């Protein structure tokens, strides 16, 4: 098992090195990674057989024979990425560079039940496969808004819908399309997507926070997603803001309840009422949403700016605590709330400087935007290039 882990890690390192620069020789790849030339030769041979790497010409001589240079064929391999949101399913076809060749979306209501969901899911995937017929699909990745536990083997039931029957995503999609299927929590997928395609490129140790309806996180160590014993790692939104009393701990306020979209809107409404106001810019406080809060803060509204600053401070405490465990080199901030940018990032940075006792990591806002979910799902498949077994068609390509 240890040898297999080393082999997968080495393949991932070689792939990552080729993705971040110009074509390289075997000796240069080995020098950068601290690996032997025979190891690099074996890995490149496997990638060439997969159609992912190709020799692109010879490099300059350093006194002997001119070395062969190798580069990544980013368009040679593609994957379907599907992101499930509470109100929408989005699918894309992406290559190894993160370039989207086609996409499709469909509005859904999870309250309609599991059968309606499966029909909508198949409709969206059918659409992108029809629009972008390709013989070189590595598989289908699907990211969902709940933890996907390995012990549950790809079974999906959304939170708050107990009338659902578990949807076996591996069976539903695998039987329909005959492709490898990868399932994962959406925040985890976004972290992998930002690492492969976005603001996390070249940083194998990172912490990615996903701010939306709540707070989720992805932890990558050595370029590999850490999911914990049964998929629950990164559930930072479940952290308690204060110690519970003698009653039910489930009633204690959580981080996700405060920094999620509804929590932010609720805090803004409470502070407006405290000043005697029942409307804000013509909107009743009962109808405030996250977009209203951010728009007003960007326009200079002091109260809304302070609401977002408090979000940053809470996140600063969460990040400081998490970094004491992960010691990540980079913290990424993703999700719809992060269009607030420095209104959240600067208070977060200030809080980290006060509370984190070590050198601060870099802070960045994610780059993938509205495509973070589906691109992250595709990235889950494409990073499976580091798996041990050959891709379909390898023998035919020899």
Secondary structure, DSSP 8 states (H G I E B T S, - for coil): -HHHHHHHHHHHHHHHHHHTSS-EEHHHHHHHHT--HHHHHHHHHHHHHHTSEEEEEE---SSSS--EEEEE-GGG-EEEEEEEETTEEEEEEEETT--EEEEEEEE--GGG-HHHHHHHHHHHHHHHHHHT--S-EEEEEEEESS---GGGTTEE--TT-TT---EEHHHHHHHHH-S-EEEEEHHHHHHHHHHHHSTTTT-SSEEEEEESSSEEEEEEETTEEE--SSS-TT-GGGSBSS---SS-GGGS-BHHHHHSHHHHHHHHHHHHHHTT-SEETTEEGGG--HHHHHHHHHTT-HHHHHHHHHHHHHHHHHHHHHHHHH--SEEEEESGGGGGTHHHHHHHHHHHHHH--S---EEEE-S-GGGHHHHHHHHHHHGGGGSSS--TTHHHH-
